[in-house]
Amino acid sequence: MQKFTLNLQSVKDLGQIYVLVSTNFPLIEEKADDILRAKIVLMVSAFDTFIHDVVKVGMREIFVGRRLSHSKYNDFKFSLSALNNINSSSNQSEKINYFESELEKINSNDSFQSPKSIEYALGLIDIKNVWTLVSPLMGNVSAMDIKNRLSLIVQRRNKIAHESDHNPVTGDKYPIQKSDVDNDILFIENLCQAIYTLV
């Protein structure tokens, strides 16, 4: 959680730069809006990294026997060379290093951002019905509302990252408000705290 907190703080710090630029240089306020767009991209990146870290730690705990194994964990595919390295390691620390290295290599191909991908990722550490479980931890916001809100944040991130946040019809950038971005950051922060409570 500490790494996520640091990553999210750097996102929040961009907000101070935005305020400084938009307040002192009103003629370029529209350009300063790109700072808000960067906050969305980096916020989702911090969330994605957090989920990857939670899964890595959880799967490592299963591997060393601190958590119970389950079917999704048992069905997770490792390469034969990785299994060879793990099995031929002379000590537990080396086995764990090989295990984590292979796990990172496999999961680096996946982004854990959308509700469906979060369900898959947390299923690897036997957390089921994640949205129902986090709902009471987030002020009883419904599971559907949590999923919808996360989906909208990820969709906006994708528009920014892949389409420069341009409307394909008009060619203009979609409008963006600091208050909306700040609320999204607070939502992601609360969601991560809720997930962390589950693990």
C-alpha positions in Angstrom: 0.0 0.0 0.0 2.9 2.3 0.7 4.1 2.2 -3.0 0.5 3.0 -4.1 0.3 5.9 -1.7 3.6 7.4 -3.0 2.5 6.9 -6.6 -0.8 8.6 -5.9 0.8 11.4 -4.1 2.9 12.2 -7.2 -0.4 12.3 -9.1 -1.9 14.7 -6.5 1.2 16.9 -6.7 0.5 17.5 -10.4 -2.7 19.2 -9.2 -0.6 21.9 -7.5 1.2 22.5 -10.7 -2.1 22.8 -12.6 -3.4 25.4 -10.1 -0.2 27.3 -10.3 -0.3 27.4 -14.1 -4.0 28.0 -14.6 -4.0 30.8 -11.9 -0.9 32.6 -13.0 -1.2 32.1 -16.7 -4.9 32.2 -17.6 -4.1 32.6 -21.4 -2.8 29.0 -21.4 -5.3 27.5 -19.1 -6.6 25.2 -21.9 -3.1 23.9 -22.4 -2.8 23.4 -18.6 -5.8 21.0 -18.9 -3.3 18.5 -20.3 -1.9 18.3 -16.7 -5.3 17.1 -15.6 -5.3 14.5 -18.4 -1.8 13.3 -17.2 -3.3 12.9 -13.7 -5.9 10.5 -15.0 -3.4 8.4 -16.9 -1.0 8.3 -14.0 -3.8 7.6 -11.5 -4.9 4.5 -13.5 -1.3 3.5 -13.8 -0.9 3.7 -10.0 -4.1 1.6 -9.6 -2.8 -1.0 -12.1 0.5 -1.2 -10.3 -1.2 -1.6 -7.0 -3.3 -4.6 -8.3 -0.2 -6.2 -9.7 1.6 -5.9 -6.4 -1.4 -7.2 -4.4 -1.6 -10.3 -6.7 2.2 -10.9 -6.5 2.3 -10.8 -2.7 -0.9 -12.9 -2.4 0.4 -15.6 -4.8 3.8 -15.6 -3.1 2.0 -16.2 0.2 0.2 -19.1 -1.3 3.5 -20.4 -2.8 5.2 -20.4 0.6 2.2 -21.9 2.4 0.9 -18.8 4.3 -2.4 -18.8 2.4 -4.5 -21.6 1.2 -4.2 -22.8 -2.4 -7.2 -22.8 -4.6 -8.2 -23.8 -8.2 -7.3 -20.6 -10.0 -3.9 -20.5 -8.4 -3.4 -24.2 -9.2 -4.4 -23.6 -12.8 -2.0 -20.7 -13.3 0.4 -21.5 -16.1 4.2 -21.3 -15.5 6.8 -22.1 -18.1 8.6 -25.4 -17.8 12.0 -23.6 -17.5 10.6 -21.6 -14.6 9.3 -24.7 -12.9 12.8 -26.3 -13.4 14.5 -23.3 -11.9 12.1 -23.3 -8.9 12.5 -27.1 -8.3 16.2 -27.1 -8.6 16.8 -24.1 -6.3 18.8 -24.9 -3.3 17.0 -22.7 -0.8 13.6 -21.1 -0.2 14.7 -17.6 -0.9 16.0 -18.6 -4.4 12.7 -20.5 -5.1 10.7 -17.4 -4.2 12.8 -15.2 -6.4 12.3 -17.5 -9.4 8.6 -17.7 -8.6 8.2 -14.0 -8.4 10.3 -13.4 -11.5 8.1 -15.7 -13.6 4.9 -14.3 -12.1 6.0 -10.8 -13.0 6.9 -11.9 -16.5 3.5 -13.5 -17.1 1.4 -10.7 -15.5 3.4 -7.9 -17.2 1.4 -8.8 -20.4 -1.9 -7.9 -18.6 -3.3 -4.6 -17.4 -5.4 -4.8 -14.3 -7.6 -1.8 -14.7 -11.1 -2.7 -15.9 -13.6 -4.3 -13.5 -13.4 -7.7 -15.3 -9.6 -7.7 -15.2 -9.7 -6.8 -11.5 -12.0 -9.8 -10.9 -9.6 -12.1 -12.7 -6.5 -10.7 -10.9 -8.0 -10.9 -7.4 -9.4 -14.4 -8.2 -5.8 -15.5 -8.4 -5.5 -14.9 -4.7 -9.0 -16.3 -4.0 -10.9 -13.1 -3.6 -14.3 -13.7 -5.1 -17.2 -11.2 -5.5 -14.8 -8.3 -5.0 -17.3 -5.6 -5.8 -19.8 -6.9 -3.3 -17.1 -7.1 -0.7 -15.8 -3.6 -1.3 -19.2 -2.0 -1.4 -19.7 -1.7 2.4 -16.1 -0.5 2.8 -16.9 2.3 0.4 -19.9 3.7 2.2 -22.3 1.1 0.7 -22.0 2.4 -2.8 -23.5 -0.4 -4.9 -21.3 -3.0 -6.5 -22.7 -2.0 -9.9 -22.0 1.7 -9.3 -18.4 1.0 -8.3 -17.8 -1.1 -11.4 -19.4 1.6 -13.6 -17.4 4.4 -12.1 -14.2 2.4 -12.5 -15.1 1.6 -16.1 -15.7 5.3 -16.9 -12.3 6.3 -15.4 -10.5 3.6 -17.4 -12.4 4.6 -20.6 -11.4 8.2 -20.1 -7.8 7.1 -19.5 -7.9 5.1 -22.8 -9.2 8.1 -24.7 -6.4 10.2 -23.4 -3.7 7.6 -23.9 -4.8 6.4 -27.3 -6.7 9.2 -28.9 -5.2 12.3 -27.2 -8.6 12.9 -25.7 -10.0 14.2 -29.0 -13.6 13.9 -30.0 -13.4 12.0 -33.4 -16.4 14.0 -34.8 -15.4 17.5 -33.9 -11.6 17.1 -33.5 -11.8 19.1 -30.2 -10.5 17.8 -27.0 -13.1 16.5 -24.6 -13.7 19.0 -21.7 -12.1 18.2 -18.4 -12.6 19.7 -14.9 -10.2 19.7 -12.0 -13.0 18.8 -9.6 -14.0 15.7 -11.6 -10.4 14.5 -11.7 -9.9 15.1 -8.0 -13.1 13.1 -7.3 -11.8 10.3 -9.5 -8.5 10.2 -7.6 -10.4 10.0 -4.3 -12.6 7.2 -5.7 -9.5 5.2 -6.8 -7.8 5.9 -3.4 -10.8 4.6 -1.5 -11.1 1.6 -3.8 -7.5 0.6 -3.2 -7.9 1.0 0.5 -11.0 -1.2 0.4 -9.2 -3.9 -1.7 -6.2 -3.7 0.6 -8.5 -4.4 3.6 -9.7 -7.6 1.8 -6.2 -9.0 1.4 
